[in-house]
Amino acid sequence: MLMAEWICTKCGYIYNEAFGDVAHDIPKNTPFEKIDPSWICPRCGADKSFFVKKS
């Protein structure tokens, strides 16, 4: 399975599915779509709707 990267359009933070967000209890290899809707950008606090998939 190919892991994707998602970019916060507010601050540029990149969520890499291969790395997850261990500091916020998101394990490695977690697809962005599987992250709880309440998760927010660790850098600026934007919600998931501000993220776009990196092409």
C-alpha positions in Angstrom: 0.0 0.0 0.0 1.4 3.4 -1.0 1.4 5.9 1.8 0.4 9.5 0.9 1.2 12.9 2.3 -1.4 15.5 3.2 -0.6 19.2 3.4 -2.3 21.8 5.7 -3.3 24.7 3.5 -3.1 27.1 6.5 0.4 26.5 7.6 2.1 24.0 5.3 2.4 21.1 7.9 2.8 17.8 6.1 1.1 14.7 7.5 2.9 11.7 6.2 0.8 8.5 6.5 4.0 6.4 6.7 5.1 8.2 9.9 1.7 9.0 11.4 1.6 11.5 14.3 3.0 9.5 17.2 3.0 12.6 19.4 -0.8 12.7 19.1 -1.5 8.9 19.2 -1.8 8.4 15.5 0.3 5.3 14.7 2.6 4.8 11.7 0.9 3.7 8.5 -2.4 5.3 9.4 -4.3 6.6 6.3 -5.5 10.2 6.6 -9.1 9.1 6.1 -8.8 6.8 9.1 -7.8 9.6 11.5 -10.5 10.7 13.9 -12.4 13.8 12.6 -11.5 15.6 15.9 -7.8 15.5 15.0 -6.3 18.9 14.3 -3.1 20.1 12.7 -0.3 19.8 15.3 1.3 23.1 14.1 -1.6 25.5 13.7 -4.8 23.8 15.0 -6.7 23.7 11.7 -9.2 20.9 11.3 -8.9 18.1 8.8 -10.9 20.0 6.2 -7.9 22.2 5.6 -5.7 19.3 4.4 -5.2 18.4 0.8 -3.5 15.3 -0.6 -0.1 16.0 -2.0 0.0 15.0 -5.7 
